[in-house]
């Protein structure tokens, strides 16, 4: 029973360690592609194991440290699916002769273990360890093109600012421990209303929000994002702009709704400010970017802002909308970065928006996929991006957050402008006299990766019901544990009818 | 004589603030990295003080994990720093600026 609760993590750990062990035994010249295939296989197995966990009775394991419930399974499926697409996109876009690719795939698998642990942990110690496992692997992955000055610069910036953020997160945990005497999320929620030092808890909330704000790149803690996305190899950006962020959002939901619901009046305004600043700053800065990857980096900051809107509405709908937004965001973002990692090349020789002019004439299929993801990022109906925004803003409106909803809608308009700029560039004739750079033929794995993410984006926009149901079930488990008082009221109400 | 817990907390808050200030002011990457370690140690002190106050061993266990993670971070961080020195021949933060912020 205990092992079943962490089965996906166990599978991925074993696979990652196995690749690390086998990789040095292979001859230097041998292709490392089989390790990539093996990691794809392991990720499929982890995905299946997560889906199987849905049938387990919700419960905790290992002395109440990890919890299997609809919420953790939702994010397990989301993360495994995203990493699977990122792996498929990476297999062929990295140089086949590179002899260090075994490490590359092993680090992705081990980083995923950290992300999965973050979503299922209900003890802040394990949340911290999971966060660090995933962060340390992505620090290395960001600098994987060691010869390139930009890549290693991205790595050091990500490392320094990431560790800085971790220290804030840890200080927040320490102060929570001081206020309540425990680091278990459910126990914190129970002890917090009776604490004698609420000032510690309020400070802790602020510090934890700073720490996790860095990880989800919410403004004003976003400064690392554009540089890291520009410098890191595109297949890595496909991974780190999606799965770790979704995991960090899951932790935010788990901590703030699970542990701090009783001091909600102190933190919702922080989320309000964070959401408004992230949306506005992200979109305005994206307007003036020339590099496609930098533009998408700022767009991801804006999307983090939209997602944070859902946090301000303290309701079941709010949590469900946030989870659903995370799902749609990762589906379209991993897809567009999969396209970019192929078109731009592993060394990013095509990087500016003008380089992408006329892509429709060189590679219509890739261009069609990219256009579809851009439409979804804008939020056009029949794409996941539309329903994601719709649910987030309707959850905000239900709680009377009119100001924030208006800011969000104005921002969606601004965002459409820069996405359309890239979109028109894709379908316009290349500039006179500019050299026509050939795009290599699309490989089967890349096609599969794009197909998976595009169909996920489409399905989320046409039939969102099943995934939304799971998100709502997950929100239900979270909201109940955070509200012992409300659950008690429900029991009282139900009693006479029995 | 029993030292009140407030003393420990104030000391660790000061250490943490020195770490933050050094992170923002210092220009050498190694020094910047050391200031992060200072922040982590301030957190450790807070944990130990609270563990003593609550008579809970879990706070001290947390400190061990923070140390382990800090060591792992140091290993990766120093490797990245060596790589950046090889690529750029400098450890000054202001000269690691291929990409504008």
Interface residues (C-beta under 8 A of the other chain):
Chain A: X125 X128 X129 X132 X136 X139 X140 X143 X146 X147 X149 X150 X152 X153 X154 X155 X156 X157 X159 X160 X163 X164 X166 X167 X170 X171 X173 X174 X175 X177 X178 X181 X182 X183 X223 X226 X227 X230 X231
Chain B: X9 X16 X19 X23 X29 X32 X33 X36 X39 X40 X42 X43 X46 X47 X49 X50 X51 X53 X54 X56 X58 X59 X61 X62 X65 X66 X69 X72 X73 X76 X77 X80 X81 X83 X84 X87 X88 X96 X97 X98 X99 X101
